[in-house]
Each structure stands twice: as C-alpha cells, then as structure tokens.
C-alpha cells in the first residue's frame, strides 16, 4: 500500500510566497541594504580623505 499525501504533507513552509506584499518587502530590504552600504562606503572614503588631507 502506498502512503497517500495529506494536506500537511504537501504544504512546504519554506517556499516563499509571491504576494505583492512580500515582493515589496523584499525590494525594500534590498534597497535599504544597498543604501546603507553606500553610506558606509561614503563615510569611509570621507574619513580617508579628511585623514590624508594634512600635508
């Protein structure tokens, strides 16, 4: 006899949802990470420029 798949067996909680809300949240997360990276790089470059401007 083979095992019949029930409702619990066929649902995988690790497959992400493709609703508009989750797509928007993913996009927001990516944009926040990119902007924070740009801020950190800009601060580091400014720190290097200010530190090396003393001739």
mmCIF file as Biopython writes it, N, C-alpha, C and O atoms, coordinates in Angstrom:
data_model
#
loop_
_atom_site.group_PDB
_atom_site.id
_atom_site.type_symbol
_atom_site.label_atom_id
_atom_site.label_alt_id
_atom_site.label_comp_id
_atom_site.label_asym_id
_atom_site.label_entity_id
_atom_site.label_seq_id
_atom_site.pdbx_PDB_ins_code
_atom_site.Cartn_x
_atom_site.Cartn_y
_atom_site.Cartn_z
_atom_site.occupancy
_atom_site.B_iso_or_equiv
_atom_site.auth_seq_id
_atom_site.auth_asym_id
_atom_site.pdbx_PDB_model_num
ATOM 1   N N  . UNK A ? 1  ? 0.822  -1.177 0.000  1.0 0.0 1  A 1 
ATOM 2   C CA . UNK A ? 1  ? 0.000  0.000  0.000  1.0 0.0 1  A 1 
ATOM 3   C C  . UNK A ? 1  ? 0.873  1.250  0.000  1.0 0.0 1  A 1 
ATOM 4   O O  . UNK A ? 1  ? 1.857  1.328  0.736  1.0 0.0 1  A 1 
ATOM 5   N N  . UNK A ? 2  ? 0.517  2.201  -0.807 1.0 0.0 2  A 1 
ATOM 6   C CA . UNK A ? 2  ? 1.271  3.446  -0.847 1.0 0.0 2  A 1 
ATOM 7   C C  . UNK A ? 2  ? 0.654  4.448  0.116  1.0 0.0 2  A 1 
ATOM 8   O O  . UNK A ? 2  ? -0.540 4.410  0.412  1.0 0.0 2  A 1 
ATOM 9   N N  . UNK A ? 3  ? 1.487  5.322  0.581  1.0 0.0 3  A 1 
ATOM 10  C CA . UNK A ? 3  ? 1.026  6.352  1.510  1.0 0.0 3  A 1 
ATOM 11  C C  . UNK A ? 3  ? 0.390  7.490  0.721  1.0 0.0 3  A 1 
ATOM 12  O O  . UNK A ? 3  ? 0.979  8.002  -0.231 1.0 0.0 3  A 1 
ATOM 13  N N  . UNK A ? 4  ? -0.798 7.877  1.119  1.0 0.0 4  A 1 
ATOM 14  C CA . UNK A ? 4  ? -1.471 8.996  0.473  1.0 0.0 4  A 1 
ATOM 15  C C  . UNK A ? 4  ? -1.022 10.294 1.132  1.0 0.0 4  A 1 
ATOM 16  O O  . UNK A ? 4  ? -0.934 10.386 2.357  1.0 0.0 4  A 1 
ATOM 17  N N  . UNK A ? 5  ? -0.741 11.290 0.306  1.0 0.0 5  A 1 
ATOM 18  C CA . UNK A ? 5  ? -0.308 12.581 0.828  1.0 0.0 5  A 1 
ATOM 19  C C  . UNK A ? 5  ? -1.511 13.362 1.340  1.0 0.0 5  A 1 
ATOM 20  O O  . UNK A ? 5  ? -2.503 13.545 0.635  1.0 0.0 5  A 1 
ATOM 21  N N  . UNK A ? 6  ? -1.400 13.808 2.561  1.0 0.0 6  A 1 
ATOM 22  C CA . UNK A ? 6  ? -2.455 14.630 3.135  1.0 0.0 6  A 1 
ATOM 23  C C  . UNK A ? 6  ? -2.158 16.105 2.914  1.0 0.0 6  A 1 
ATOM 24  O O  . UNK A ? 6  ? -1.184 16.464 2.252  1.0 0.0 6  A 1 
ATOM 25  N N  . UNK A ? 7  ? -3.009 16.952 3.477  1.0 0.0 7  A 1 
ATOM 26  C CA . UNK A ? 7  ? -2.807 18.386 3.313  1.0 0.0 7  A 1 
ATOM 27  C C  . UNK A ? 7  ? -1.516 18.850 3.986  1.0 0.0 7  A 1 
ATOM 28  O O  . UNK A ? 7  ? -0.825 19.726 3.465  1.0 0.0 7  A 1 
ATOM 29  N N  . UNK A ? 8  ? -1.195 18.280 5.116  1.0 0.0 8  A 1 
ATOM 30  C CA . UNK A ? 8  ? 0.003  18.685 5.846  1.0 0.0 8  A 1 
ATOM 31  C C  . UNK A ? 8  ? 1.256  18.245 5.097  1.0 0.0 8  A 1 
ATOM 32  O O  . UNK A ? 8  ? 2.254  18.966 5.082  1.0 0.0 8  A 1 
ATOM 33  N N  . UNK A ? 9  ? 1.213  17.085 4.484  1.0 0.0 9  A 1 
ATOM 34  C CA . UNK A ? 9  ? 2.389  16.561 3.789  1.0 0.0 9  A 1 
ATOM 35  C C  . UNK A ? 9  ? 2.739  17.354 2.539  1.0 0.0 9  A 1 
ATOM 36  O O  . UNK A ? 9  ? 3.916  17.446 2.191  1.0 0.0 9  A 1 
ATOM 37  N N  . UNK A ? 10 ? 1.763  17.926 1.858  1.0 0.0 10 A 1 
ATOM 38  C CA . UNK A ? 10 ? 2.027  18.587 0.593  1.0 0.0 10 A 1 
ATOM 39  C C  . UNK A ? 10 ? 2.395  20.056 0.751  1.0 0.0 10 A 1 
ATOM 40  O O  . UNK A ? 10 ? 2.866  20.674 -0.203 1.0 0.0 10 A 1 
ATOM 41  N N  . UNK A ? 11 ? 2.195  20.614 1.908  1.0 0.0 11 A 1 
ATOM 42  C CA . UNK A ? 11 ? 2.491  22.038 2.104  1.0 0.0 11 A 1 
ATOM 43  C C  . UNK A ? 11 ? 3.912  22.200 2.636  1.0 0.0 11 A 1 
ATOM 44  O O  . UNK A ? 11 ? 4.274  21.605 3.651  1.0 0.0 11 A 1 
ATOM 45  N N  . UNK A ? 12 ? 4.711  23.006 1.946  1.0 0.0 12 A 1 
ATOM 46  C CA . UNK A ? 12 ? 6.083  23.253 2.360  1.0 0.0 12 A 1 
ATOM 47  C C  . UNK A ? 12 ? 6.186  24.693 2.871  1.0 0.0 12 A 1 
ATOM 48  O O  . UNK A ? 12 ? 6.002  25.628 2.092  1.0 0.0 12 A 1 
ATOM 49  N N  . UNK A ? 13 ? 6.473  24.890 4.150  1.0 0.0 13 A 1 
ATOM 50  C CA . UNK A ? 13 ? 6.521  26.257 4.688  1.0 0.0 13 A 1 
ATOM 51  C C  . UNK A ? 13 ? 7.756  27.037 4.256  1.0 0.0 13 A 1 
ATOM 52  O O  . UNK A ? 13 ? 7.833  28.242 4.496  1.0 0.0 13 A 1 
ATOM 53  N N  . UNK A ? 14 ? 8.723  26.377 3.623  1.0 0.0 14 A 1 
ATOM 54  C CA . UNK A ? 14 ? 9.960  27.052 3.240  1.0 0.0 14 A 1 
ATOM 55  C C  . UNK A ? 14 ? 9.904  27.632 1.827  1.0 0.0 14 A 1 
ATOM 56  O O  . UNK A ? 14 ? 10.852 28.290 1.396  1.0 0.0 14 A 1 
ATOM 57  N N  . UNK A ? 15 ? 8.823  27.401 1.110  1.0 0.0 15 A 1 
ATOM 58  C CA . UNK A ? 15 ? 8.655  28.000 -0.204 1.0 0.0 15 A 1 
ATOM 59  C C  . UNK A ? 15 ? 8.072  29.399 0.003  1.0 0.0 15 A 1 
ATOM 60  O O  . UNK A ? 15 ? 6.993  29.542 0.579  1.0 0.0 15 A 1 
ATOM 61  N N  . UNK A ? 16 ? 8.783  30.435 -0.467 1.0 0.0 16 A 1 
ATOM 62  C CA . UNK A ? 16 ? 8.304  31.795 -0.211 1.0 0.0 16 A 1 
ATOM 63  C C  . UNK A ? 16 ? 7.023  32.118 -0.970 1.0 0.0 16 A 1 
ATOM 64  O O  . UNK A ? 16 ? 6.758  31.576 -2.043 1.0 0.0 16 A 1 
ATOM 65  N N  . UNK A ? 17 ? 6.257  32.992 -0.396 1.0 0.0 17 A 1 
ATOM 66  C CA . UNK A ? 17 ? 5.026  33.438 -1.031 1.0 0.0 17 A 1 
ATOM 67  C C  . UNK A ? 17 ? 5.349  34.466 -2.101 1.0 0.0 17 A 1 
ATOM 68  O O  . UNK A ? 17 ? 6.347  35.180 -1.999 1.0 0.0 17 A 1 
ATOM 69  N N  . UNK A ? 18 ? 4.528  34.541 -3.103 1.0 0.0 18 A 1 
ATOM 70  C CA . UNK A ? 18 ? 4.740  35.501 -4.170 1.0 0.0 18 A 1 
ATOM 71  C C  . UNK A ? 18 ? 3.666  36.577 -4.170 1.0 0.0 18 A 1 
ATOM 72  O O  . UNK A ? 18 ? 3.232  37.028 -5.230 1.0 0.0 18 A 1 
ATOM 73  N N  . UNK A ? 19 ? 3.243  36.984 -2.997 1.0 0.0 19 A 1 
ATOM 74  C CA . UNK A ? 19 ? 2.246  38.046 -2.929 1.0 0.0 19 A 1 
ATOM 75  C C  . UNK A ? 19 ? 2.932  39.394 -3.140 1.0 0.0 19 A 1 
ATOM 76  O O  . UNK A ? 19 ? 4.152  39.504 -3.017 1.0 0.0 19 A 1 
ATOM 77  N N  . UNK A ? 20 ? 2.151  40.399 -3.453 1.0 0.0 20 A 1 
ATOM 78  C CA . UNK A ? 20 ? 2.708  41.733 -3.697 1.0 0.0 20 A 1 
ATOM 79  C C  . UNK A ? 20 ? 3.366  42.300 -2.447 1.0 0.0 20 A 1 
ATOM 80  O O  . UNK A ? 20 ? 4.351  43.034 -2.535 1.0 0.0 20 A 1 
ATOM 81  N N  . UNK A ? 21 ? 2.825  41.963 -1.293 1.0 0.0 21 A 1 
ATOM 82  C CA . UNK A ? 21 ? 3.391  42.471 -0.045 1.0 0.0 21 A 1 
ATOM 83  C C  . UNK A ? 21 ? 4.788  41.907 0.194  1.0 0.0 21 A 1 
ATOM 84  O O  . UNK A ? 21 ? 5.693  42.651 0.571  1.0 0.0 21 A 1 
ATOM 85  N N  . UNK A ? 22 ? 4.976  40.619 -0.018 1.0 0.0 22 A 1 
ATOM 86  C CA . UNK A ? 22 ? 6.292  40.036 0.211  1.0 0.0 22 A 1 
ATOM 87  C C  . UNK A ? 22 ? 7.297  40.483 -0.849 1.0 0.0 22 A 1 
ATOM 88  O O  . UNK A ? 22 ? 8.480  40.640 -0.546 1.0 0.0 22 A 1 
ATOM 89  N N  . UNK A ? 23 ? 6.849  40.689 -2.074 1.0 0.0 23 A 1 
ATOM 90  C CA . UNK A ? 23 ? 7.745  41.196 -3.116 1.0 0.0 23 A 1 
ATOM 91  C C  . UNK A ? 23 ? 8.178  42.613 -2.767 1.0 0.0 23 A 1 
ATOM 92  O O  . UNK A ? 23 ? 9.346  42.961 -2.935 1.0 0.0 23 A 1 
ATOM 93  N N  . UNK A ? 24 ? 7.248  43.437 -2.283 1.0 0.0 24 A 1 
ATOM 94  C CA . UNK A ? 24 ? 7.576  44.804 -1.880 1.0 0.0 24 A 1 
ATOM 95  C C  . UNK A ? 24 ? 8.521  44.803 -0.674 1.0 0.0 24 A 1 
ATOM 96  O O  . UNK A ? 24 ? 9.443  45.617 -0.610 1.0 0.0 24 A 1 
ATOM 97  N N  . UNK A ? 25 ? 8.299  43.903 0.269  1.0 0.0 25 A 1 
ATOM 98  C CA . UNK A ? 25 ? 9.175  43.819 1.441  1.0 0.0 25 A 1 
ATOM 99  C C  . UNK A ? 25 ? 10.580 43.385 1.031  1.0 0.0 25 A 1 
ATOM 100 O O  . UNK A ? 25 ? 11.562 43.909 1.557  1.0 0.0 25 A 1 
ATOM 101 N N  . UNK A ? 26 ? 10.691 42.441 0.107  1.0 0.0 26 A 1 
ATOM 102 C CA . UNK A ? 26 ? 12.000 42.015 -0.390 1.0 0.0 26 A 1 
ATOM 103 C C  . UNK A ? 26 ? 12.717 43.164 -1.086 1.0 0.0 26 A 1 
ATOM 104 O O  . UNK A ? 26 ? 13.912 43.371 -0.875 1.0 0.0 26 A 1 
ATOM 105 N N  . UNK A ? 27 ? 11.995 43.907 -1.911 1.0 0.0 27 A 1 
ATOM 106 C CA . UNK A ? 27 ? 12.583 45.035 -2.611 1.0 0.0 27 A 1 
ATOM 107 C C  . UNK A ? 27 ? 13.039 46.112 -1.626 1.0 0.0 27 A 1 
ATOM 108 O O  . UNK A ? 27 ? 14.120 46.680 -1.779 1.0 0.0 27 A 1 
ATOM 109 N N  . UNK A ? 28 ? 12.219 46.388 -0.622 1.0 0.0 28 A 1 
ATOM 110 C CA . UNK A ? 28 ? 12.573 47.369 0.394  1.0 0.0 28 A 1 
ATOM 111 C C  . UNK A ? 28 ? 13.832 46.941 1.148  1.0 0.0 28 A 1 
ATOM 112 O O  . UNK A ? 28 ? 14.705 47.767 1.416  1.0 0.0 28 A 1 
ATOM 113 N N  . UNK A ? 29 ? 13.929 45.665 1.490  1.0 0.0 29 A 1 
ATOM 114 C CA . UNK A ? 29 ? 15.099 45.158 2.191  1.0 0.0 29 A 1 
ATOM 115 C C  . UNK A ? 29 ? 16.358 45.316 1.345  1.0 0.0 29 A 1 
ATOM 116 O O  . UNK A ? 29 ? 17.399 45.728 1.857  1.0 0.0 29 A 1 
ATOM 117 N N  . UNK A ? 30 ? 16.276 44.995 0.069  1.0 0.0 30 A 1 
ATOM 118 C CA . UNK A ? 30 ? 17.432 45.140 -0.822 1.0 0.0 30 A 1 
ATOM 119 C C  . UNK A ? 30 ? 17.837 46.602 -0.939 1.0 0.0 30 A 1 
ATOM 120 O O  . UNK A ? 30 ? 19.025 46.918 -0.887 1.0 0.0 30 A 1 
ATOM 121 N N  . UNK A ? 31 ? 16.865 47.500 -1.097 1.0 0.0 31 A 1 
ATOM 122 C CA . UNK A ? 31 ? 17.180 48.920 -1.221 1.0 0.0 31 A 1 
ATOM 123 C C  . UNK A ? 31 ? 17.786 49.493 0.060  1.0 0.0 31 A 1 
ATOM 124 O O  . UNK A ? 31 ? 18.681 50.336 -0.006 1.0 0.0 31 A 1 
ATOM 125 N N  . UNK A ? 32 ? 17.316 49.054 1.205  1.0 0.0 32 A 1 
ATOM 126 C CA . UNK A ? 32 ? 17.865 49.527 2.474  1.0 0.0 32 A 1 
ATOM 127 C C  . UNK A ? 32 ? 19.307 49.049 2.633  1.0 0.0 32 A 1 
ATOM 128 O O  . UNK A ? 32 ? 20.174 49.815 3.054  1.0 0.0 32 A 1 
ATOM 129 N N  . UNK A ? 33 ? 19.558 47.803 2.302  1.0 0.0 33 A 1 
ATOM 130 C CA . UNK A ? 33 ? 20.922 47.277 2.412  1.0 0.0 33 A 1 
ATOM 131 C C  . UNK A ? 33 ? 21.855 48.005 1.456  1.0 0.0 33 A 1 
ATOM 132 O O  . UNK A ? 33 ? 22.976 48.351 1.830  1.0 0.0 33 A 1 
ATOM 133 N N  . UNK A ? 34 ? 21.406 48.241 0.225  1.0 0.0 34 A 1 
ATOM 134 C CA . UNK A ? 34 ? 22.240 48.974 -0.729 1.0 0.0 34 A 1 
ATOM 135 C C  . UNK A ? 34 ? 22.514 50.402 -0.271 1.0 0.0 34 A 1 
ATOM 136 O O  . UNK A ? 34 ? 23.640 50.886 -0.388 1.0 0.0 34 A 1 
ATOM 137 N N  . UNK A ? 35 ? 21.499 51.073 0.247  1.0 0.0 35 A 1 
ATOM 138 C CA . UNK A ? 35 ? 21.701 52.452 0.692  1.0 0.0 35 A 1 
ATOM 139 C C  . UNK A ? 35 ? 22.626 52.512 1.902  1.0 0.0 35 A 1 
ATOM 140 O O  . UNK A ? 35 ? 23.460 53.413 1.999  1.0 0.0 35 A 1 
ATOM 141 N N  . UNK A ? 36 ? 22.490 51.573 2.816  1.0 0.0 36 A 1 
ATOM 142 C CA . UNK A ? 36 ? 23.387 51.554 3.979  1.0 0.0 36 A 1 
ATOM 143 C C  . UNK A ? 36 ? 24.822 51.238 3.556  1.0 0.0 36 A 1 
ATOM 144 O O  . UNK A ? 36 ? 25.767 51.749 4.157  1.0 0.0 36 A 1 
ATOM 145 N N  . UNK A ? 37 ? 24.992 50.417 2.546  1.0 0.0 37 A 1 
ATOM 146 C CA . UNK A ? 37 ? 26.323 50.138 2.019  1.0 0.0 37 A 1 
ATOM 147 C C  . UNK A ? 37 ? 26.936 51.385 1.410  1.0 0.0 37 A 1 
ATOM 148 O O  . UNK A ? 37 ? 28.110 51.681 1.631  1.0 0.0 37 A 1 
ATOM 149 N N  . UNK A ? 38 ? 26.135 52.118 0.642  1.0 0.0 38 A 1 
ATOM 150 C CA . UNK A ? 38 ? 26.638 53.361 0.055  1.0 0.0 38 A 1 
ATOM 151 C C  . UNK A ? 38 ? 26.993 54.395 1.123  1.0 0.0 38 A 1 
ATOM 152 O O  . UNK A ? 38 ? 27.982 55.114 0.982  1.0 0.0 38 A 1 
ATOM 153 N N  . UNK A ? 39 ? 26.207 54.473 2.168  1.0 0.0 39 A 1 
ATOM 154 C CA . UNK A ? 39 ? 26.504 55.404 3.261  1.0 0.0 39 A 1 
ATOM 155 C C  . UNK A ? 39 ? 27.807 55.003 3.955  1.0 0.0 39 A 1 
ATOM 156 O O  . UNK A ? 39 ? 28.636 55.860 4.260  1.0 0.0 39 A 1 
ATOM 157 N N  . UNK A ? 40 ? 27.987 53.722 4.201  1.0 0.0 40 A 1 
ATOM 158 C CA . UNK A ? 40 ? 29.198 53.256 4.873  1.0 0.0 40 A 1 
ATOM 159 C C  . UNK A ? 40 ? 30.436 53.493 4.005  1.0 0.0 40 A 1 
ATOM 160 O O  . UNK A ? 40 ? 31.475 53.919 4.510  1.0 0.0 40 A 1 
ATOM 161 N N  . UNK A ? 41 ? 30.330 53.220 2.709  1.0 0.0 41 A 1 
ATOM 162 C CA . UNK A ? 41 ? 31.461 53.439 1.805  1.0 0.0 41 A 1 
ATOM 163 C C  . UNK A ? 41 ? 31.773 54.930 1.712  1.0 0.0 41 A 1 
ATOM 164 O O  . UNK A ? 41 ? 32.940 55.321 1.725  1.0 0.0 41 A 1 
ATOM 165 N N  . UNK A ? 42 ? 30.745 55.756 1.618  1.0 0.0 42 A 1 
ATOM 166 C CA . UNK A ? 42 ? 30.957 57.203 1.549  1.0 0.0 42 A 1 
ATOM 167 C C  . UNK A ? 42 ? 31.623 57.729 2.822  1.0 0.0 42 A 1 
ATOM 168 O O  . UNK A ? 42 ? 32.514 58.576 2.757  1.0 0.0 42 A 1 
ATOM 169 N N  . UNK A ? 43 ? 31.192 57.229 3.966  1.0 0.0 43 A 1 
ATOM 170 C CA . UNK A ? 43 ? 31.794 57.658 5.227  1.0 0.0 43 A 1 
ATOM 171 C C  . UNK A ? 43 ? 33.246 57.218 5.309  1.0 0.0 43 A 1 
ATOM 172 O O  . UNK A ? 43 ? 34.090 57.970 5.796  1.0 0.0 43 A 1 
ATOM 173 N N  . UNK A ? 44 ? 33.544 56.041 4.852  1.0 0.0 44 A 1 
ATOM 174 C CA . UNK A ? 44 ? 34.920 55.543 4.873  1.0 0.0 44 A 1 
ATOM 175 C C  . UNK A ? 44 ? 35.822 56.343 3.935  1.0 0.0 44 A 1 
ATOM 176 O O  . UNK A ? 44 ? 36.955 56.669 4.288  1.0 0.0 44 A 1 
ATOM 177 N N  . UNK A ? 45 ? 35.320 56.658 2.744  1.0 0.0 45 A 1 
ATOM 178 C CA . UNK A ? 45 ? 36.096 57.460 1.797  1.0 0.0 45 A 1 
ATOM 179 C C  . UNK A ? 45 ? 36.311 58.861 2.350  1.0 0.0 45 A 1 
ATOM 180 O O  . UNK A ? 45 ? 37.409 59.405 2.237  1.0 0.0 45 A 1 
ATOM 181 N N  . UNK A ? 46 ? 35.287 59.450 2.941  1.0 0.0 46 A 1 
ATOM 182 C CA . UNK A ? 46 ? 35.416 60.786 3.534  1.0 0.0 46 A 1 
ATOM 183 C C  . UNK A ? 46 ? 36.427 60.758 4.678  1.0 0.0 46 A 1 
ATOM 184 O O  . UNK A ? 46 ? 37.221 61.687 4.831  1.0 0.0 46 A 1 
ATOM 185 N N  . UNK A ? 47 ? 36.398 59.708 5.469  1.0 0.0 47 A 1 
ATOM 186 C CA . UNK A ? 47 ? 37.344 59.584 6.569  1.0 0.0 47 A 1 
ATOM 187 C C  . UNK A ? 47 ? 38.778 59.487 6.039  1.0 0.0 47 A 1 
ATOM 188 O O  . UNK A ? 47 ? 39.694 60.078 6.611  1.0 0.0 47 A 1 
ATOM 189 N N  . UNK A ? 48 ? 38.969 58.750 4.959  1.0 0.0 48 A 1 
ATOM 190 C CA . UNK A ? 48 ? 40.297 58.621 4.370  1.0 0.0 48 A 1 
ATOM 191 C C  . UNK A ? 48 ? 40.758 59.946 3.784  1.0 0.0 48 A 1 
ATOM 192 O O  . UNK A ? 48 ? 41.927 60.309 3.918  1.0 0.0 48 A 1 
ATOM 193 N N  . UNK A ? 49 ? 39.850 60.677 3.133  1.0 0.0 49 A 1 
ATOM 194 C CA . UNK A ? 49 ? 40.221 61.949 2.534  1.0 0.0 49 A 1 
ATOM 195 C C  . UNK A ? 49 ? 40.555 63.004 3.590  1.0 0.0 49 A 1 
ATOM 196 O O  . UNK A ? 49 ? 41.517 63.757 3.444  1.0 0.0 49 A 1 
ATOM 197 N N  . UNK A ? 50 ? 39.763 63.048 4.636  1.0 0.0 50 A 1 
ATOM 198 C CA . UNK A ? 50 ? 39.998 64.015 5.708  1.0 0.0 50 A 1 
ATOM 199 C C  . UNK A ? 50 ? 41.284 63.672 6.461  1.0 0.0 50 A 1 
ATOM 200 O O  . UNK A ? 50 ? 42.053 64.559 6.832  1.0 0.0 50 A 1 
ATOM 201 N N  . UNK A ? 51 ? 41.502 62.406 6.677  1.0 0.0 51 A 1 
ATOM 202 C CA . UNK A ? 51 ? 42.695 61.975 7.401  1.0 0.0 51 A 1 
ATOM 203 C C  . UNK A ? 51 ? 43.972 62.196 6.615  1.0 0.0 51 A 1 
ATOM 204 O O  . UNK A ? 51 ? 45.015 62.463 7.213  1.0 0.0 51 A 1 
ATOM 205 N N  . UNK A ? 52 ? 43.925 62.095 5.292  1.0 0.0 52 A 1 
ATOM 206 C CA . UNK A ? 52 ? 45.133 62.244 4.483  1.0 0.0 52 A 1 
ATOM 207 C C  . UNK A ? 52 ? 45.284 63.642 3.909  1.0 0.0 52 A 1 
ATOM 208 O O  . UNK A ? 52 ? 46.203 63.885 3.128  1.0 0.0 52 A 1 
ATOM 209 N N  . UNK A ? 53 ? 44.402 64.574 4.277  1.0 0.0 53 A 1 
ATOM 210 C CA . UNK A ? 53 ? 44.487 65.932 3.707  1.0 0.0 53 A 1 
ATOM 211 C C  . UNK A ? 53 ? 45.501 66.785 4.437  1.0 0.0 53 A 1 
ATOM 212 O O  . UNK A ? 53 ? 45.814 67.884 3.979  1.0 0.0 53 A 1 
ATOM 213 N N  . UNK A ? 54 ? 46.026 66.313 5.562  1.0 0.0 54 A 1 
ATOM 214 C CA . UNK A ? 54 ? 47.067 67.065 6.259  1.0 0.0 54 A 1 
ATOM 215 C C  . UNK A ? 54 ? 48.385 66.788 5.571  1.0 0.0 54 A 1 
ATOM 216 O O  . UNK A ? 54 ? 48.929 65.694 5.720  1.0 0.0 54 A 1 
ATOM 217 N N  . UNK A ? 55 ? 48.905 67.718 4.839  1.0 0.0 55 A 1 
ATOM 218 C CA . UNK A ? 55 ? 50.093 67.529 4.014  1.0 0.0 55 A 1 
ATOM 219 C C  . UNK A ? 55 ? 51.260 67.454 4.921  1.0 0.0 55 A 1 
ATOM 220 O O  . UNK A ? 55 ? 52.390 67.295 4.460  1.0 0.0 55 A 1 
#
